[in-house]
Amino acid sequence: MKKSMGKEDRVREAVKEAKAKAAQQTEGQTEETAENASAETGGSDEETSETAAEECSQDGGDETDTSEDTEAKAGGRKNKKDKKDEKIEELTDRLTRQMAEFDNYRKRTDREKSQMYEIGAKDIIEKILPIVDNFERGLKAVPEEEKSNPFIDGMEKIYKQLMTMLEGVGVKPIEAVGQEFNPDLHNAVMHVEDEEFGENIIAEEFQKGYTYRDNVVRHSMVKVAN
């Protein structure tokens, strides 16, 4: 009985020892596991910090890029606005030059038309003046007693109407007799010494001269005294 009891005690002790060893092994594994976990956790924190730093750096870079992009876009819009302003100024300058050229062309055309009109009118007046001369010669040749003749009276009325028409368009006779000789208006065909007239005074008119708008159409043919 004692012998069997000794075996049981040994068995119990062996079990206790086994349990103690198992407990020691479990504690060692737990510590190792905790260390590994701590190491892994520390690495993760470092990695997390690095990742966070990288993300912050990227975010900062993105903000910088965004700021630069905004400035670039603003500068681009400014440049585009400047180009529009330059185009407007160019078109305005071109329009101003074209308006000035058109105004010069209009003035030049009006001046040319006026000159053409005056040249044409002067040519017609030169052709009418001989008719006026014939009227005047014919009326001067009529005796005083025949001036009451209806035919002569009609001719005088036609002559007066013709002269009124010429005066209305700007044709005027040049004053001659008693006036001082003017080479711009008179053509001296004779000279005479006469005490009744002053020096260089027109004594007689052979053919009447006319002006058209202050331009000489025909010079007066005159005799100058002294």
C-alpha positions in Angstrom: 0.0 0.0 0.0 2.8 2.3 0.9 4.6 1.3 -2.2 1.6 2.2 -4.4 1.2 5.5 -2.6 4.8 6.4 -3.3 4.1 5.9 -7.0 1.1 8.2 -6.9 3.1 10.9 -5.2 5.7 10.7 -7.8 3.1 10.9 -10.5 1.7 14.0 -8.8 5.1 15.6 -8.6 5.8 14.8 -12.2 2.5 16.4 -13.2 3.3 19.5 -11.1 6.7 19.8 -12.7 5.2 19.4 -16.1 2.7 22.1 -15.4 5.4 24.4 -14.0 7.5 23.9 -17.1 4.4 24.5 -19.3 3.7 27.7 -17.4 7.2 28.9 -17.8 7.1 28.2 -21.5 3.8 30.0 -21.8 5.2 33.1 -20.0 8.2 33.1 -22.3 6.1 32.8 -25.3 3.8 35.6 -24.1 6.8 37.9 -23.4 8.3 37.1 -26.8 4.9 37.7 -28.4 4.6 41.0 -26.6 8.1 42.1 -27.7 7.3 41.1 -31.3 4.0 43.0 -31.1 5.8 46.0 -29.6 8.4 45.9 -32.3 5.8 45.5 -35.0 3.7 48.4 -33.4 6.8 50.6 -33.2 7.6 49.9 -36.8 4.0 50.7 -37.8 4.1 54.0 -35.9 7.4 54.9 -37.7 5.9 53.9 -41.0 2.7 55.7 -40.1 4.7 58.8 -39.2 6.7 58.5 -42.4 3.5 58.0 -44.4 1.9 60.9 -42.7 5.0 63.1 -43.4 4.9 62.0 -47.0 1.2 62.8 -47.3 1.8 66.2 -45.6 4.6 66.8 -48.0 2.4 65.8 -50.9 -0.4 67.9 -49.6 2.0 70.9 -49.3 3.2 70.3 -52.8 -0.3 70.1 -54.1 -1.1 73.4 -52.4 2.0 75.0 -53.9 1.2 73.5 -57.3 -2.4 74.7 -56.9 -1.2 78.2 -56.0 1.2 78.3 -58.9 -1.4 77.0 -61.3 -3.8 79.7 -60.0 -1.2 82.4 -60.6 -0.4 80.9 -64.0 -4.1 80.9 -65.0 -4.5 84.5 -63.7 -1.4 85.5 -65.7 -2.8 83.7 -68.7 -6.1 85.5 -68.4 -4.2 88.8 -68.1 -2.2 88.1 -71.2 -5.3 87.2 -73.1 -6.9 90.5 -71.9 -3.8 92.4 -73.0 -4.0 90.8 -76.5 -7.6 91.8 -76.8 -6.7 95.4 -75.8 -3.9 95.4 -78.4 -6.3 94.1 -81.0 -8.9 96.8 -80.2 -6.2 99.5 -80.3 -5.0 98.2 -83.7 -8.5 98.1 -85.2 -9.3 101.6 -83.7 -6.1 103.0 -85.2 -6.8 101.3 -88.6 -10.4 102.7 -88.6 -9.1 106.2 -87.7 -6.6 106.1 -90.6 -9.3 104.9 -93.0 -11.7 107.7 -91.9 -8.9 110.2 -92.4 -8.1 108.8 -95.8 -11.8 108.9 -96.8 -12.1 112.5 -95.6 -9.0 113.5 -97.6 -10.5 111.6 -100.7 -13.8 113.4 -100.3 -12.2 116.8 -100.0 -9.9 116.1 -103.0 -12.9 114.8 -105.0 -15.0 117.9 -104.1 -12.1 120.1 -105.1 -11.6 118.3 -108.4 -15.3 118.5 -109.1 -15.3 122.2 -108.3 -12.3 122.8 -110.6 -13.9 120.8 -113.4 -17.1 122.8 -112.9 -15.2 126.0 -113.0 -13.3 125.0 -116.1 -16.4 123.8 -117.9 -18.3 127.0 -116.9 -15.4 129.2 -117.9 -15.3 127.5 -121.3 -19.0 128.1 -121.8 -18.7 131.7 -120.7 -15.9 132.3 -123.2 -18.2 131.0 -125.9 -21.1 133.2 -124.8 -19.1 136.5 -124.5 -18.8 137.0 -128.3 -22.6 136.8 -128.5 -22.7 139.5 -125.8 -20.3 141.6 -127.8 -22.5 141.3 -130.9 -25.5 142.4 -128.9 -23.7 145.4 -127.6 -22.3 146.4 -131.0 -25.8 146.0 -132.6 -27.5 148.1 -129.9 -24.9 150.8 -130.1 -25.4 151.1 -133.9 -29.2 151.7 -133.6 -30.1 155.3 -134.1 -31.7 157.1 -131.2 -35.0 157.6 -133.0 -35.3 153.8 -133.8 -34.8 152.6 -130.2 -38.6 152.7 -129.7 -39.0 150.1 -132.4 -40.5 146.9 -130.8 -37.9 144.8 -132.4 -35.0 146.8 -131.0 -36.8 146.9 -127.6 -37.1 143.1 -127.7 -33.3 142.8 -128.4 -32.5 145.1 -125.5 -34.7 143.0 -123.2 -32.9 139.8 -124.3 -29.5 141.5 -123.8 -30.5 142.6 -120.3 -31.8 139.1 -119.5 -28.6 137.5 -120.7 -26.4 139.9 -118.7 -28.6 139.2 -115.5 -28.2 135.5 -116.0 -24.4 135.8 -116.4 -24.2 138.0 -113.3 -26.2 135.5 -111.4 -23.7 132.7 -112.0 -20.8 134.9 -111.1 -19.8 136.6 -114.3 -19.0 140.3 -113.9 -17.6 142.9 -116.4 -14.2 144.4 -115.6 -14.2 148.2 -114.9 -11.8 149.9 -117.3 -12.3 153.5 -118.4 -11.0 155.9 -115.7 -9.3 153.1 -113.7 -5.6 152.6 -113.2 -4.1 150.1 -115.6 -3.8 146.6 -114.0 -1.9 144.0 -116.1 -3.9 141.3 -114.2 -7.1 142.7 -115.6 -6.3 144.8 -118.6 -4.5 144.2 -121.9 -3.0 147.5 -123.1 -3.0 147.6 -126.9 -2.5 151.4 -127.3 -0.8 154.2 -125.4 -1.7 157.9 -125.7 -0.5 161.2 -124.2 -3.5 163.0 -122.8 -3.5 165.7 -120.2 -7.1 165.0 -119.3 -6.1 161.7 -117.7 -3.6 160.9 -115.1 -0.5 158.7 -115.4 -1.2 155.1 -116.3 -5.0 155.7 -116.5 -7.2 153.8 -119.0 -8.5 156.3 -121.5 -10.6 154.0 -123.7 -11.9 150.4 -123.8 -12.0 148.5 -127.1 -13.3 145.2 -125.8 -15.0 144.6 -122.5 -13.3 142.1 -120.1 -15.1 139.7 -117.7 -14.3 137.8 -114.6 -15.9 134.6 -113.3 -15.8 134.1 -109.5 -12.9 136.5 -109.3 -11.0 134.7 -112.0 -10.3 136.5 -115.3 -12.2 135.0 -118.2 -11.2 137.6 -120.6 -8.9 140.7 -120.2 -10.1 144.1 -121.2 -8.5 145.5 -124.4 -7.7 149.1 -123.5 -5.8 152.3 -124.4 -3.7 153.7 -121.6 -2.9 157.3 -121.2 0.5 158.8 -120.2 
